[in-house]
C-alpha cells in the first residue's frame, strides 16, 4: 500500500538559495519544454520528448537525472490534460474553455514541486539529514524533521521518488512509502458509517462525531476572510496570508482522529466497515445559495480515504455501498418513504412507527447493505489511496 510521508526541511540561508535556484531552473526548463510539446502534440510522450529534447533540457543547467525528471513531469502533465479533455472536464470541444485549455501550453510555477530519485537524494536517518542535488552543487547535511511515527515509517518503508516542495515559506520532502497491509480478517459483522455535515460521522456501533465545532470554526474563518478581503490593506493581506490553510489543517486533523477511532473500534470487535459511495454528490445536490459553501467545504472524500487506508493497514475490510434511500429507509422494517425523515435529526417510520435518530438509522441501513454486498463478493468501487 502506497502512502506519502511529509517531512520538513530545516535549511540555512545558503541552502535556501540553492534550493530556490534548483526549483526555478527546473520549472523554467519545464516551461520551455512544454512550449515545444504544445507545438508538436504528436511528440509529447515521455519517449518522444526524451529523444527530441534531452540535450536541450540539460543545457539549461540541469544534470542527467533532473533533466529526465523534468521531461517526465511535462509528459505526464500533457497526458493528464488529454485525459481531462477527452472526459469533458473542460466542457464540449466547441466551447471557449476547452479551446483555451487545448491551445495553450501548460505552465509550471517557478516554485512548483520537483521529483528526486535515489541518485539525486540520499537519506541519513541516524543523523536526521539528507544529501540532495542542486544547481549549485550537492547539498550535504541538510537537516529534516517530522513526527516520530512519520520518521519511523520513512526509515522502514520508503521506496521510489521524493518530491521537493516549497509552501508558505517552508521546505518539505514528500516521500513515497510502500507499507505492508494487515492480515485480512473475516468480519463477524459490519459497522455502518453515515457521513454528514451536522454530524461528521455516525456509526451503527454508537460512535458519533459532531460537526458543531468544525462548522463553527469554518464560519469564523469565512467571516474573517470576508472582512479582511473587503478591507484590502497591506496589514489585512498579511493576516490573510497567515490564515492560509488553517481551516484545511483543522479539518484534516479532525478527520484523522475520527477515522482512527472508527477503524480501531472495528478492528477490536472484528467487524468490517461499510461506507457510502458519495462520488458526484456535489453535482447531484440541489441547495440554496447559502448552503452551497457548506456543502463544498465538506471533506467527506478525505474522511473516506483516511478510513480506507487505515483499515487496510489493520486488515479491516471496507465496502462502499450505494447511498440511495439510506436516509429514507427504516432499519427495522425496510419501509422506504421520503416522509420518514421528519427533520435533519429525527426519523419516524410511517409503517411500523419506529422513532430513531436519523443518522443512526441510516448507519444501520449502511451496515445491512455492506453485509449484502460482501456476501455477493463485490469489491470496493473506490480507488486505493495514492
KARA-V118624 format. One record per residue. N is the residue number from 1. RES is the residue in three letters. PSI is psi in whole degrees, 0 to 359 (NA if undefined). OMEGA is omega in whole degrees, 0 to 359 (* if undefined). NEAR is the number of other C-alpha atoms within 12 Angstrom. Layout:
n = <N & N>
res = <RES & RES>
psi = <PSI & PSI>
omega = <OMEGA & OMEGA>
near = <NEAR & NEAR>
This chain:
n = <1 & 2 & 3 & 4 & 5 & 6 & 7 & 8 & 9 & 10 & 11 & 12 & 13 & 14 & 15 & 16 & 17 & 18 & 19 & 20 & 21 & 22 & 23 & 24 & 25 & 26 & 27 & 28 & 29 & 30 & 31 & 32 & 33 & 34 & 35 & 36 & 37 & 38 & 39 & 40 & 41 & 42 & 43 & 44 & 45 & 46 & 47 & 48 & 49 & 50 & 51 & 52 & 53 & 54 & 55 & 56 & 57 & 58 & 59 & 60 & 61 & 62 & 63 & 64 & 65 & 66 & 67 & 68 & 69 & 70 & 71 & 72 & 73 & 74 & 75 & 76 & 77 & 78 & 79 & 80 & 81 & 82 & 83 & 84 & 85 & 86 & 87 & 88 & 89 & 90 & 91 & 92 & 93 & 94 & 95 & 96 & 97 & 98 & 99 & 100 & 101 & 102 & 103 & 104 & 105 & 106 & 107 & 108 & 109 & 110 & 111 & 112 & 113 & 114 & 115 & 116 & 117 & 118 & 119 & 120 & 121 & 122 & 123 & 124 & 125 & 126 & 127 & 128 & 129 & 130 & 131 & 132 & 133 & 134 & 135 & 136 & 137 & 138 & 139 & 140 & 141 & 142 & 143 & 144 & 145 & 146 & 147 & 148 & 149 & 150 & 151 & 152 & 153 & 154 & 155 & 156 & 157 & 158 & 159 & 160 & 161 & 162 & 163 & 164 & 165 & 166 & 167 & 168 & 169 & 170 & 171 & 172 & 173 & 174 & 175 & 176 & 177 & 178 & 179 & 180 & 181 & 182 & 183 & 184 & 185 & 186 & 187 & 188 & 189 & 190 & 191 & 192 & 193 & 194 & 195 & 196 & 197 & 198 & 199 & 200 & 201 & 202 & 203 & 204 & 205 & 206 & 207 & 208 & 209 & 210 & 211 & 212 & 213 & 214 & 215 & 216 & 217 & 218 & 219 & 220 & 221 & 222 & 223 & 224 & 225 & 226 & 227 & 228 & 229 & 230 & 231 & 232 & 233 & 234 & 235 & 236 & 237 & 238 & 239 & 240 & 241 & 242 & 243 & 244 & 245 & 246 & 247 & 248 & 249 & 250 & 251 & 252 & 253 & 254 & 255 & 256 & 257 & 258 & 259 & 260 & 261 & 262 & 263 & 264 & 265 & 266 & 267 & 268 & 269 & 270 & 271 & 272 & 273 & 274 & 275 & 276 & 277 & 278 & 279 & 280 & 281 & 282 & 283 & 284 & 285 & 286 & 287 & 288 & 289 & 290 & 291 & 292 & 293 & 294 & 295 & 296 & 297 & 298 & 299 & 300 & 301 & 302 & 303 & 304 & 305 & 306 & 307 & 308 & 309 & 310 & 311 & 312 & 313 & 314 & 315 & 316 & 317 & 318 & 319 & 320 & 321 & 322 & 323 & 324 & 325 & 326 & 327 & 328 & 329 & 330 & 331 & 332 & 333 & 334 & 335 & 336 & 337 & 338 & 339 & 340 & 341 & 342 & 343 & 344 & 345 & 346 & 347 & 348 & 349 & 350 & 351 & 352 & 353 & 354 & 355 & 356 & 357 & 358 & 359 & 360 & 361 & 362 & 363 & 364 & 365 & 366 & 367 & 368 & 369 & 370 & 371 & 372 & 373 & 374 & 375 & 376 & 377 & 378 & 379 & 380 & 381 & 382 & 383 & 384 & 385 & 386>
res = <UNK & UNK & UNK & UNK & UNK & UNK & UNK & UNK & UNK & UNK & UNK & UNK & UNK & UNK & UNK & UNK & UNK & UNK & UNK & UNK & UNK & UNK & UNK & UNK & UNK & UNK & UNK & UNK & UNK & UNK & UNK & UNK & UNK & UNK & UNK & UNK & UNK & UNK & UNK & UNK & UNK & UNK & UNK & UNK & UNK & UNK & UNK & UNK & UNK & UNK & UNK & UNK & UNK & UNK & UNK & UNK & UNK & UNK & UNK & UNK & UNK & UNK & UNK & UNK & UNK & UNK & UNK & UNK & UNK & UNK & UNK & UNK & UNK & UNK & UNK & UNK & UNK & UNK & UNK & UNK & UNK & UNK & UNK & UNK & UNK & UNK & UNK & UNK & UNK & UNK & UNK & UNK & UNK & UNK & UNK & UNK & UNK & UNK & UNK & UNK & UNK & UNK & UNK & UNK & UNK & UNK & UNK & UNK & UNK & UNK & UNK & UNK & UNK & UNK & UNK & UNK & UNK & UNK & UNK & UNK & UNK & UNK & UNK & UNK & UNK & UNK & UNK & UNK & UNK & UNK & UNK & UNK & UNK & UNK & UNK & UNK & UNK & UNK & UNK & UNK & UNK & UNK & UNK & UNK & UNK & UNK & UNK & UNK & UNK & UNK & UNK & UNK & UNK & UNK & UNK & UNK & UNK & UNK & UNK & UNK & UNK & UNK & UNK & UNK & UNK & UNK & UNK & UNK & UNK & UNK & UNK & UNK & UNK & UNK & UNK & UNK & UNK & UNK & UNK & UNK & UNK & UNK & UNK & UNK & UNK & UNK & UNK & UNK & UNK & UNK & UNK & UNK & UNK & UNK & UNK & UNK & UNK & UNK & UNK & UNK & UNK & UNK & UNK & UNK & UNK & UNK & UNK & UNK & UNK & UNK & UNK & UNK & UNK & UNK & UNK & UNK & UNK & UNK & UNK & UNK & UNK & UNK & UNK & UNK & UNK & UNK & UNK & UNK & UNK & UNK & UNK & UNK & UNK & UNK & UNK & UNK & UNK & UNK & UNK & UNK & UNK & UNK & UNK & UNK & UNK & UNK & UNK & UNK & UNK & UNK & UNK & UNK & UNK & UNK & UNK & UNK & UNK & UNK & UNK & UNK & UNK & UNK & UNK & UNK & UNK & UNK & UNK & UNK & UNK & UNK & UNK & UNK & UNK & UNK & UNK & UNK & UNK & UNK & UNK & UNK & UNK & UNK & UNK & UNK & UNK & UNK & UNK & UNK & UNK & UNK & UNK & UNK & UNK & UNK & UNK & UNK & UNK & UNK & UNK & UNK & UNK & UNK & UNK & UNK & UNK & UNK & UNK & UNK & UNK & UNK & UNK & UNK & UNK & UNK & UNK & UNK & UNK & UNK & UNK & UNK & UNK & UNK & UNK & UNK & UNK & UNK & UNK & UNK & UNK & UNK & UNK & UNK & UNK & UNK & UNK & UNK & UNK & UNK & UNK & UNK & UNK & UNK & UNK & UNK & UNK & UNK & UNK & UNK & UNK & UNK & UNK & UNK & UNK & UNK & UNK & UNK & UNK & UNK & UNK & UNK & UNK & UNK & UNK & UNK & UNK & UNK & UNK & UNK & UNK & UNK & UNK & UNK & UNK & UNK & UNK & UNK & UNK & UNK & UNK & UNK & UNK & UNK & UNK & UNK & UNK & UNK>
psi = <129 & 130 & 154 & 126 & 131 & 128 & 148 & 133 & 149 & 68 & 153 & 182 & 321 & 321 & 325 & 315 & 320 & 319 & 318 & 315 & 325 & 311 & 318 & 316 & 316 & 319 & 332 & 316 & 322 & 321 & 318 & 316 & 325 & 321 & 321 & 323 & 323 & 324 & 336 & 76 & 341 & 349 & 49 & 15 & 170 & 310 & 316 & 316 & 320 & 319 & 323 & 329 & 8 & 313 & 323 & 322 & 317 & 324 & 346 & 2 & 15 & 149 & 185 & 305 & 314 & 325 & 319 & 321 & 324 & 317 & 316 & 323 & 316 & 315 & 318 & 324 & 320 & 326 & 317 & 319 & 318 & 319 & 320 & 322 & 317 & 326 & 353 & 18 & 346 & 23 & 182 & 157 & 337 & 355 & 159 & 320 & 318 & 313 & 321 & 318 & 315 & 333 & 354 & 141 & 148 & 133 & 147 & 129 & 149 & 331 & 25 & 156 & 150 & 127 & 150 & 140 & 187 & 345 & 334 & 347 & 126 & 148 & 134 & 91 & 322 & 321 & 346 & 37 & 163 & 157 & 123 & 141 & 138 & 170 & 347 & 21 & 175 & 126 & 122 & 159 & 37 & 112 & 150 & 161 & 164 & 178 & 154 & 320 & 318 & 317 & 323 & 316 & 318 & 316 & 324 & 324 & 7 & 134 & 147 & 206 & 163 & 143 & 131 & 123 & 134 & 123 & 126 & 43 & 8 & 157 & 138 & 158 & 126 & 111 & 136 & 130 & 139 & 99 & 131 & 143 & 154 & 161 & 122 & 138 & 155 & 107 & 136 & 0 & 185 & 142 & 115 & 137 & 115 & 121 & 142 & 186 & 312 & 312 & 116 & 317 & 135 & 128 & 158 & 349 & 359 & 356 & 135 & 128 & 105 & 144 & 9 & 313 & 315 & 319 & 322 & 318 & 317 & 317 & 319 & 315 & 322 & 316 & 322 & 316 & 316 & 317 & 314 & 321 & 323 & 326 & 310 & 9 & 171 & 319 & 324 & 321 & 326 & 318 & 319 & 319 & 321 & 330 & 353 & 132 & 2 & 317 & 318 & 317 & 322 & 314 & 320 & 317 & 316 & 318 & 323 & 316 & 314 & 313 & 320 & 319 & 317 & 315 & 318 & 318 & 319 & 319 & 319 & 323 & 358 & 29 & 156 & 173 & 130 & 127 & 153 & 139 & 99 & 20 & 129 & 9 & 328 & 327 & 329 & 328 & 140 & 108 & 160 & 157 & 316 & 338 & 348 & 323 & 317 & 317 & 316 & 346 & 3 & 116 & 50 & 324 & 319 & 316 & 318 & 320 & 318 & 315 & 318 & 314 & 326 & 325 & 320 & 325 & 329 & 4 & 17 & 123 & 143 & 131 & 133 & 130 & 162 & 125 & 359 & 124 & 10 & 333 & 351 & 347 & 140 & 127 & 346 & 311 & 357 & 18 & 135 & 128 & 133 & 336 & 352 & 326 & 94 & 317 & 187 & 323 & 341 & 134 & 129 & 118 & 130 & 348 & 303 & 352 & 7 & 135 & 131 & 167 & 134 & 320 & 323 & 317 & 315 & 321 & 324 & 323 & 320 & 318 & 318 & 319 & 324 & 320 & 321 & 314 & 318 & 319 & 328 & 347 & 17 & 147 & 159 & 139 & 354 & 143 & 150 & 146 & 145 & NA>
omega = <182 & 173 & 179 & 179 & 180 & 173 & 182 & 176 & 181 & 183 & 171 & 187 & 179 & 178 & 177 & 180 & 180 & 179 & 179 & 180 & 179 & 179 & 181 & 181 & 181 & 182 & 171 & 177 & 179 & 178 & 178 & 179 & 179 & 178 & 178 & 178 & 178 & 181 & 181 & 187 & 178 & 182 & 182 & 173 & 182 & 184 & 182 & 180 & 179 & 181 & 187 & 194 & 184 & 182 & 180 & 179 & 178 & 183 & 180 & 175 & 182 & 173 & 192 & 185 & 175 & 178 & 178 & 179 & 176 & 179 & 180 & 179 & 179 & 181 & 179 & 179 & 179 & 176 & 179 & 179 & 179 & 179 & 179 & 178 & 180 & 182 & 180 & 181 & 176 & 178 & 181 & 183 & 180 & 185 & 181 & 181 & 178 & 182 & 179 & 181 & 186 & 187 & 180 & 176 & 178 & 180 & 178 & 179 & 180 & 181 & 178 & 184 & 179 & 180 & 176 & 175 & 186 & 176 & 183 & 186 & 177 & 185 & 171 & 189 & 181 & 180 & 182 & 181 & 173 & 172 & 189 & 177 & 172 & 178 & 178 & 180 & 183 & 175 & 177 & 178 & 174 & 188 & 174 & 180 & 180 & 178 & 180 & 180 & 179 & 181 & 178 & 177 & 180 & 183 & 186 & 195 & 183 & 176 & 174 & 188 & 172 & 182 & 173 & 187 & 173 & 183 & 175 & 177 & 181 & 181 & 181 & 166 & 176 & 185 & 178 & 180 & 178 & 187 & 179 & 178 & 179 & 177 & 183 & 178 & 173 & 188 & 177 & 180 & 184 & 173 & 175 & 182 & 176 & 181 & 181 & 181 & 178 & 170 & 186 & 178 & 176 & 182 & 178 & 177 & 176 & 179 & 178 & 177 & 182 & 180 & 185 & 182 & 180 & 180 & 176 & 178 & 179 & 180 & 179 & 180 & 180 & 178 & 178 & 179 & 180 & 181 & 182 & 179 & 178 & 181 & 171 & 180 & 180 & 180 & 178 & 179 & 177 & 178 & 177 & 180 & 179 & 183 & 183 & 173 & 179 & 179 & 180 & 180 & 178 & 180 & 179 & 179 & 179 & 179 & 176 & 181 & 181 & 183 & 179 & 180 & 182 & 184 & 180 & 179 & 178 & 179 & 182 & 183 & 179 & 181 & 167 & 183 & 175 & 180 & 174 & 173 & 186 & 179 & 177 & 184 & 180 & 178 & 183 & 186 & 177 & 185 & 173 & 186 & 180 & 183 & 186 & 179 & 179 & 180 & 185 & 175 & 181 & 186 & 182 & 181 & 178 & 179 & 177 & 178 & 179 & 179 & 184 & 184 & 177 & 178 & 179 & 177 & 184 & 178 & 180 & 180 & 178 & 179 & 176 & 185 & 177 & 183 & 185 & 175 & 179 & 180 & 181 & 184 & 176 & 181 & 180 & 185 & 177 & 179 & 183 & 176 & 180 & 178 & 174 & 180 & 185 & 180 & 180 & 187 & 190 & 176 & 176 & 183 & 180 & 182 & 185 & 176 & 180 & 177 & 182 & 171 & 187 & 181 & 177 & 177 & 179 & 181 & 177 & 176 & 179 & 178 & 180 & 180 & 178 & 178 & 179 & 180 & 180 & 180 & 178 & 181 & 180 & 179 & 178 & 178 & 182 & 179 & 177 & 181 & 182 & *>
near = <25 & 25 & 30 & 27 & 33 & 28 & 36 & 29 & 30 & 25 & 28 & 18 & 11 & 17 & 28 & 24 & 19 & 24 & 39 & 30 & 26 & 39 & 36 & 29 & 34 & 44 & 35 & 30 & 39 & 46 & 30 & 27 & 44 & 34 & 26 & 30 & 36 & 29 & 17 & 18 & 23 & 17 & 24 & 34 & 29 & 26 & 18 & 21 & 35 & 28 & 16 & 19 & 32 & 28 & 20 & 24 & 35 & 27 & 17 & 26 & 27 & 33 & 29 & 24 & 27 & 39 & 37 & 34 & 34 & 44 & 42 & 32 & 36 & 43 & 35 & 23 & 27 & 36 & 23 & 19 & 26 & 25 & 15 & 19 & 24 & 16 & 14 & 19 & 18 & 21 & 18 & 18 & 19 & 14 & 15 & 13 & 17 & 22 & 17 & 17 & 25 & 30 & 21 & 20 & 27 & 32 & 25 & 26 & 19 & 22 & 26 & 29 & 30 & 47 & 36 & 39 & 29 & 22 & 21 & 32 & 30 & 28 & 32 & 20 & 25 & 14 & 14 & 25 & 26 & 33 & 29 & 37 & 34 & 33 & 27 & 22 & 20 & 21 & 27 & 26 & 24 & 34 & 28 & 32 & 28 & 24 & 14 & 15 & 15 & 26 & 29 & 20 & 26 & 34 & 25 & 18 & 23 & 30 & 25 & 23 & 27 & 33 & 31 & 35 & 30 & 29 & 19 & 14 & 17 & 20 & 32 & 31 & 39 & 33 & 36 & 30 & 26 & 23 & 27 & 20 & 21 & 17 & 14 & 19 & 24 & 20 & 26 & 18 & 30 & 40 & 45 & 43 & 52 & 46 & 42 & 37 & 31 & 24 & 29 & 33 & 40 & 39 & 41 & 36 & 30 & 22 & 27 & 27 & 29 & 23 & 26 & 17 & 19 & 30 & 27 & 19 & 22 & 28 & 20 & 17 & 24 & 22 & 15 & 21 & 26 & 16 & 17 & 22 & 19 & 14 & 16 & 15 & 13 & 13 & 13 & 19 & 20 & 16 & 20 & 25 & 18 & 17 & 21 & 20 & 17 & 22 & 27 & 20 & 17 & 22 & 28 & 25 & 19 & 28 & 32 & 26 & 21 & 34 & 37 & 26 & 28 & 43 & 41 & 26 & 27 & 38 & 32 & 20 & 20 & 23 & 33 & 44 & 52 & 48 & 51 & 44 & 30 & 29 & 21 & 13 & 22 & 20 & 12 & 11 & 15 & 12 & 15 & 10 & 11 & 11 & 16 & 17 & 18 & 25 & 24 & 20 & 24 & 32 & 34 & 37 & 29 & 26 & 36 & 41 & 31 & 32 & 42 & 38 & 34 & 38 & 38 & 33 & 28 & 30 & 29 & 36 & 40 & 50 & 41 & 38 & 34 & 27 & 28 & 19 & 25 & 39 & 40 & 36 & 37 & 37 & 36 & 23 & 19 & 25 & 24 & 25 & 21 & 19 & 21 & 33 & 29 & 19 & 17 & 22 & 22 & 21 & 33 & 31 & 29 & 22 & 19 & 18 & 16 & 22 & 23 & 27 & 31 & 36 & 42 & 39 & 40 & 44 & 43 & 39 & 41 & 44 & 39 & 35 & 36 & 39 & 30 & 21 & 26 & 26 & 16 & 12 & 11 & 18 & 19 & 23 & 18 & 24 & 18 & 20 & 23 & 18>
